Protein backbone atom coordinates (compact mmCIF):
# COMPACT_ATOMS: atom_id res chain seq x y z
CA UNK A 1 0.00 0.00 0.00
CA UNK A 2 2.92 2.38 0.30
CA UNK A 3 2.70 3.05 -3.45
CA UNK A 4 -1.02 3.84 -3.48
CA UNK A 5 -1.67 7.42 -4.50
CA UNK A 6 -4.88 9.30 -5.10
CA UNK A 7 -5.19 12.13 -7.56
CA UNK A 8 -7.60 14.86 -6.54
CA UNK A 9 -8.67 16.60 -9.69
CA UNK A 10 -9.82 19.67 -7.77
CA UNK A 11 -10.04 21.62 -11.01
CA UNK A 12 -13.18 19.64 -11.79
CA UNK A 13 -16.14 20.69 -9.60
CA UNK A 14 -17.46 17.93 -7.33
CA UNK A 15 -14.55 15.51 -7.83
CA UNK A 16 -12.87 14.21 -4.69
CA UNK A 17 -9.88 12.13 -3.64
CA UNK A 18 -10.62 8.43 -3.14
CA UNK A 19 -8.75 8.43 0.16
CA UNK A 20 -11.23 10.90 1.62
CA UNK A 21 -13.90 8.20 1.16
CA UNK A 22 -11.70 5.41 2.52
CA UNK A 23 -11.44 3.73 -0.91
CA UNK A 24 -8.28 1.62 -1.29
CA UNK A 25 -6.57 0.05 -4.29
CA UNK A 26 -4.00 -2.71 -3.82
CA UNK A 27 -1.49 -3.93 -4.70
CA UNK A 28 0.01 -0.88 -6.28
CA UNK A 29 2.16 -1.41 -8.35
CA UNK A 30 0.21 -4.27 -9.89
CA UNK A 31 1.18 -7.01 -12.34
CA UNK A 32 -1.95 -9.17 -12.83
CA UNK A 33 -4.96 -7.75 -10.96
CA UNK A 34 -5.80 -5.21 -8.30
CA UNK A 35 -8.52 -4.92 -5.71
CA UNK A 36 -10.61 -1.90 -4.85
CA UNK A 37 -12.46 -2.21 -1.58
CA UNK A 38 -14.41 -0.28 1.00
CA UNK A 39 -16.88 0.99 -1.58
CA UNK A 40 -20.17 1.91 0.07
CA UNK A 41 -23.53 1.08 -1.52
CA UNK A 42 -24.87 4.42 -0.23
CA UNK A 43 -22.34 6.28 -2.43
CA UNK A 44 -24.18 4.92 -5.52
CA UNK A 45 -21.14 4.10 -7.64
CA UNK A 46 -22.15 3.37 -11.24
CA UNK A 47 -19.05 2.77 -13.36
CA UNK A 48 -15.33 2.13 -13.21
CA UNK A 49 -13.10 3.23 -16.07
CA UNK A 50 -9.40 2.66 -16.62
CA UNK A 51 -7.70 5.25 -18.79
CA UNK A 52 -4.22 6.26 -19.75
CA UNK A 53 -2.87 8.70 -17.17
CA UNK A 54 -3.47 11.60 -19.56
CA UNK A 55 -7.11 10.52 -19.92
CA UNK A 56 -6.92 10.31 -23.70
CA UNK A 57 -7.30 6.55 -24.07
CA UNK A 58 -10.13 4.64 -22.38
CA UNK A 59 -9.02 1.05 -21.83
CA UNK A 60 -11.84 -0.48 -19.77
CA UNK A 61 -15.35 0.43 -18.66
CA UNK A 62 -17.24 -1.69 -16.15
CA UNK A 63 -20.60 -1.31 -14.38
CA UNK A 64 -20.08 -1.51 -10.62
CA UNK A 65 -23.53 -0.72 -9.19
CA UNK A 66 -24.24 -2.26 -5.76
CA UNK A 67 -20.70 -3.59 -5.28
CA UNK A 68 -18.42 -3.00 -2.29
CA UNK A 69 -15.38 -4.97 -3.47
CA UNK A 70 -13.89 -5.19 -6.98
CA UNK A 71 -11.14 -7.31 -8.48
CA UNK A 72 -9.91 -5.94 -11.81
CA UNK A 73 -7.72 -7.94 -14.21
CA UNK A 74 -5.08 -5.75 -15.85
CA UNK A 75 -2.67 -8.49 -16.95
CA UNK A 76 -3.02 -7.53 -20.63
CA UNK A 77 -2.19 -3.85 -20.12
CA UNK A 78 1.34 -2.78 -21.01
CA UNK A 79 3.54 -1.47 -18.19
CA UNK A 80 2.88 2.14 -17.30
CA UNK A 81 0.89 4.62 -15.24
CA UNK A 82 -2.92 4.45 -15.42
CA UNK A 83 -5.95 6.11 -13.89
CA UNK A 84 -9.02 4.46 -12.36
CA UNK A 85 -12.09 6.67 -12.50
CA UNK A 86 -15.02 5.74 -10.27
CA UNK A 87 -18.21 7.55 -11.26
CA UNK A 88 -21.28 8.04 -9.07
CA UNK A 89 -24.87 8.22 -10.22
CA UNK A 90 -24.60 11.99 -9.63
CA UNK A 91 -21.71 12.05 -12.17
CA UNK A 92 -19.25 12.91 -9.38
CA UNK A 93 -15.91 11.20 -10.00
CA UNK A 94 -13.05 9.84 -7.92
CA UNK A 95 -9.60 9.33 -9.46
CA UNK A 96 -6.99 6.79 -8.37
CA UNK A 97 -3.60 6.34 -10.04
CA UNK A 98 -1.92 2.97 -10.30
CA UNK A 99 1.27 1.56 -11.77
CA UNK A 100 1.18 -1.54 -14.00
CA UNK A 101 4.46 -3.47 -13.92
Secondary structure, DSSP 8 states (H G I E B T S, - for coil): -TT-EE---TTSTT-EEGGGGT-EEESSSBSSEEEEE---GGG-EEEEEEEETTS--EEEEEE-TT-SEEEEE-TTS-SEEEEEEEEETTS-EEEEEEEE-
